[in-house]
Amino acid sequence: MDDYVKTIGLSTYEKIKKDIIFGVLPPLKKLKLKELTKTYNASISTLREILSRLAGDGFVLSQEQKGFCVSPVSKTDLYEIANLRILIESHALKKSIENSNTEWEAELLSAHYKLKVYENNMLNEKFNNKNDWKENDSEFHQTLVKNCRSENLVKLHKLIFDKYLRYQFLVLTFRGKNSILEHQKLLDFTLEKNYLKAQKVLEEHIYRGLDNTVIDSDTY
């Protein structure tokens, strides 16, 4: 029974976090436990525990005497998250390249192929589903770092990437050919085991994404 409860709790945690990342639950939305029980089919005690965990991860605010709400967003926070992502993803990528092997390279090629196909389809206006696009983008970047052989580093990268991903859904836009080219260079330099060039492309890729930010105020 305990394992079942833990499984349900983890599943519900992922659902709520995904809804926050995808903007289904927008910034500053009040998270009322009774309403959430109906939406996520979970008990109040389970939801309270999940929201406390999400607060610890930075996706939810816990306000004394006021309950919970979705964390706000701001330019300041976005740039801080972007810089953290560069720091963590660059280090993890370096370790992955140092541990390079055939299996990882094959996974990377596969993840990039799926992303490239989807981005090209978006460029040609065949598809325009932001969720699918970012899921493919996320898979490629997660694959870049997964060979670092550090579970803690992978988890930390995932947390920061998810925070950045939330902003991508809220305020960042698809950059077309530039994004496609950057992903291709990132793949090529990684497979060539040229960390310095790969890291430079990664940094440019993230900062250029910030140039497409369409957030109107510092906080909302």
HELIX and SHEET records of a PDB file:
HELIX    1   1 ASP A    2  ILE A   21  1                                  20    
HELIX    2   2 LEU A   33  TYR A   40  1                                   8    
HELIX    3   3 ILE A   44  ASP A   57  1                                  14    
HELIX    4   4 LYS A   75  GLU A   98  1                                  24    
HELIX    5   5 THR A  102  LEU A  123  1                                  22    
HELIX    6   6 LYS A  130  VAL A  145  1                                  16    
HELIX    7   7 LYS A  146  CYS A  148  5                                   3    
HELIX    8   8 GLU A  151  LEU A  170  1                                  20    
HELIX    9   9 LYS A  177  LEU A  191  1                                  15    
HELIX   10  10 TYR A  195  LEU A  210  1                                  16    
SHEET    1   A 3 LYS A  30  LEU A  31  0                                        
SHEET    2   A 3 GLY A  67  VAL A  70 -1                                        
SHEET    3   A 3 VAL A  60  GLN A  63 -1                                        
END                                                                             
